[in-house]
Amino acid sequence: MSLRDLDWGYLRQGLTRSFLLLLVGASLWGASMAYRTHLTASLETERQSLASLEQDRNDLTSRREARRQFAAIYGQLQTDGVVGGDQRLIWVQHARDAGAALGLPYLRYTTSPQHAFEAPWLVPGISAPVMVSMMELQMGLVHEQDLLRLFARLRESPGLFQVQSCALERLGQNASPAPDKANVTGTCQLAWFSLPKESTLAAAGPEN
């Protein structure tokens, strides 16, 4: 064996050893990077899971708070007679009694059947459906204050109403109103609202 062959053998062994060390190092680096990637993905998955659990907890807390507030409002609506079916006969009777108690010269009324009340802030499937019935009052008043007194008495009725429009007209030119006579005539449109009992309960949603 020549000196050249011997030197080449040593050189080849050295290169082979270096190559093997490089290969092992690359393998370790690749394994390290793969483990780091896996660990990062696991941490991200855990973070997302924790965030999802936190969101679920917040949603549950919000639903419970909304249900608690709804229960308080629902209780007050029940007390005020807003929750329930059509109460037009009761509203008409209260209007008749109020006119008689105030001594109005005359009071005439008409009502329309209930129908669903629509508004942009009422979302189907989320908000409780609201029913409305229109009432028209035609009345003779001794003076304008009788109208405010009439509304005050009607607000003692079960349910909830809103004055949609009102038109008054003074009769005659006398500065002092004649007693027991219609010195002012008026026509008013009232909207009476109610909530079906079953729908308000459904709108509360599940407790959990």
Order of alpha helices (4+ residues) and beta strands (2+ residues): alpha-alpha-beta-beta-beta-alpha-beta-beta-alpha
